[in-house]
């Protein structure tokens, strides 16, 4: 059965590899990118390799929450139903660490934007839908002052690790809140040091085969294996559902993180 799937950050890396694979399987993929020209190039490439009806494109800068709102509205205007959302877009090392909203760009793109986008699109999902959010093996206790943009974390890796734990935490809380009455909410580490632009620029290495990450995201989006996995964390380094950082299992810590995300969005 053909599914409609939104993949954020799908103009390169794991996102592009995942979009390409999903389209090859006959699914309708909503591409997203920040750079309009690059997005157009990817759209032309993928639409030329398949039925053009299987591909759509949406441009938005996920570091800007107003853009996230606009993206959600554009998708809702075009689609009455969404089967899968893959929150893939992410950033690590950047030239400018502070967004126009005054947030750390790692928290903005990796944590807050996918939270906001998921919330705005929830009404498009049926119970069998899925929200797959890319976590990481890199997870570190969240400084909520940094999450709110009130202080800056100087170390890029630490900010990234905190942002990925925060994403894992809100995924768990949203799953609990939906209580099987909405899409499955699943956090996935697609694999460490895969050959994405982020890894090349962040660590100066080529990285591993992106197919490993694309494969697990397609499995998480489509297979029965993940149908009852809401609220769980899948670690593709070990190839199994696993336990995230201990703070993701602390109800009070999760409450604090989600409250700060909500307060931050409310203050913009």
N, C-alpha and C positions, 0 to 999 in steps of 0.2 A: 504494500500500500504506500502510495506516495505521501511523504510528509513535508510540511513547510517548516524550514529550519533557519533561524537567524544565527549567524556566526559573526560575532564582533571581532574586529582586528583581522579580517580575512584577506588582506592584500599581500601578506607575506607570512613566512614561518609556518608554524603549526596550523594557524587559522586558514591559510591558503591551502595547505595540503589537505586539511579536513574538508574544506569546501569542495575541492576538486574531487575527492573521493565520494562525497555525498551526492554530488551531481552525477558522477559516473554510475551511481546506483539508481538514478532516476528520481531523486528527491529534489524538491524546489528549495533553493538556497538563497537567502537574503544576505547579500554581501554587505559588509560595512567597512569603511575606512575613513581615516582622517584627512588624507590627501586626495582631493578630488581627481587630480590627473592620474595618479597611480591607481585609484579605484576604477577609473574609466578603462585603463589599460587591462586590468585584471578582468573586469566585466567583459570586455571585448574578447579577450582570450578564452574565457570559460564559456561564454555564450556561443563562440564559434566552434566549440568542441562538442556541443550538446544542443538539445532543443532550447532555443532562446527563452522559451516560456519557463524554463527551470531556473532562471537567474534574474535577480533584481539587484539594484545597488542603492545604498544609502550612505550619504556622507555626514559625518558628525565628529566633532572633537570631544572625546569623552573626558577631557580634563575640565570641560566647561559644563556645569550642570544644566544650564539653559539649553545647550545643544543636546544633552541627553533627553530632556523633556521633549524637544522638537523631534528627535529621532523616534521616540515612543509614539508620539502623535501621528507621525507619518506612517509608521507601520500599522497602527490601529486603523488608519483611514483606508489602507489598502487591503487589510486582511481581517476578517471576522474571527479567524482561528489561527493559532500558532501552535505547532506540535512540540517544537524544541527550541530552546534558547541556549546557545553555547556562549557563555561569557568568557571569551578567549583574550580579548585585548588587554595588554599589560605593558608597563614601562619599568625600566630599571635605572640605568644611567641616563641622565638628561642634562642639557645645557642650562636650562632654567628650572630649578626645583620647586618654584612657587607658581601656582596657577593664578588666573585673574580673579578667582574667587577667594584667594588668600590661603589656599590649601597646599599641602605637600602633594606634588603631582603623583607620587607613588600611591598615596592613600586615595587621591581623587580618582585616578584611572583604575587602579587594581581593586579597590574596596567599595568606594562610595558610588561611583557611576554604575557598576553592575548591580548594586543593591537598588538604586533608584530605577534603573531600566527594568529590572525584574518586577519590582512593585507596580510599575506603570503598565506592564504587559500581562499581569496575572489574570486579568479578566478574559484574555484571549485563549487561555488554556483550558482544556478539559482534564478530567482526573488522570487520564493516561499520559498527559504531557510530561515533559522533563525540562528542568533547568540545570544545565551542567556548567559549573563555574570552576575555572582553572585556579587551583591552589598550587602549592609547591612543597618540595621537601624542606625548603628554607622557611621556617616558621619561628617567630620570636615573640615574647610577651609584648602586648600592645600598650604603648604609651598613649593614653586617650587624649592627652594634651597635644601630642603630635598629630593624632588622628583628626582632631578638631582644627588644626592649623595654628594653634597658639604658640607652639614651639617648633623648631626645625631640627630634624635629625641629620647630622652632617654626613654620616656614613650611608652611602647609597644602598649597600647590601642590607644593612640593618633596617632601613626604612622599607625596603622591598619585603624582607622577611616578616616584618610586623604587618604590612598590608595584606600579605597572603594569609596570615593567621586570622586577621580580622575578617577577611572574606569567608574563611572556613567557619568562623564563629557565627556570622550572620546566616550562613547557609543552614547550620544546625538549628538555629532559633526559628527561622522561617519554616523549616520542615515541621518543627514542633507546633508552631502556630496554625499551620494548615491542617495538620492532623489527618492526613490522607484525603482531604477534601479538595486538593488542588494538585498541581504538578509535583512530581518527585523533585526534590532539591538535593543535588549531589555535588560535593566538592571532589575534584580529581587533580592529583599531581600527575601530569602526563608523562613525566620522566625527566630526570635531571640532566642538564647540560646537553640538551638536544640542539641541533644545528640551526638555531633561529638567529635572526638579526640581533635580538636581545643578548644572546649568549656570545655572539661574535664581538659585539661592541662592548659588552660588559666585562668579558673575561679574556678576550683576545685569542679565542680558540675556535676551531671549526665546529666542534660539537658532533653529537651523534646523529643518527638517521631520524629525520623528522617523521618518517612513516610510523615509528613507534608511538609518537604522540597522536598522530592522526588516527591511527587504528584504535587506540583506547577511547578517543573522543567519539568516534563512530559507534563503537560498541556501547558506550555509555548512553548515547543518544537513541539507539535503535534496538538493542537486543534485550531479550527476556532476562538475561543475567542481571540487569540493572533495574528491572521493573519494580522491585520492592526495596530499593536501596536508598530511599529518601532519608536524609539526615546523616548519611554515612560518608566516610572519606575513603577514596580509593587511591592507593599508592602504587603507581605504575613502575616504580623502581623495584618493588618487591612483587608486583603483579597480583596484588590482592587487596581486599578491603582491610584497612589498618586503623590504628589509633593515631589521631592527630596530636599535636602538642597538648600537654595536660591542661593548659588554660582553656582549650576548646571544649573541655569536659567539665568546666567549672561554671555552673548556672549563673552565679553572681557576676563573674567576669564577662560572660556572654551578654548579660543584661546591660552591663556598663557600656560595652562596645556598641551595642545596638542603640542604646539611648543617645550616645554621643553622635552616631551617624544621623539619627533622626533630628537631634537638636541642631546639628550642623546644617543639614538640608533646610530645616525650618528657618534658619537665620540668614539664608542666602537671598 
